[in-house]
């Protein structure tokens, strides 16, 4: 439903009031961070961060929630694989050589 609202709000301004959060982005929520004054993504340090990590100078609430969830799930799976436990059962698995 969020995608449909975003597409309608882009096509006609009368649908822009259907967004749940005010701002430029209907789907991602409100803007949380704008690092343009001290770390723009068009200068050297921003270009390096963009090429290595996908850095962008503007972050929205939806992006931050997605990054935290992703890092939590992948980090948990990685550290549990180091101990030999499976992700959901908690049982140890035998490592095969």
Secondary structure, 3 states (H helix, E strand, C coil): CHHHHHHHHHHCHHHHHHCCCCCCCCCCCCEEEECCCCCCCCCHHHHHHHHHHCCCCEEEHHHHHHHHHHHHHHHHHHHHHHHCECCCCCCECCCCC
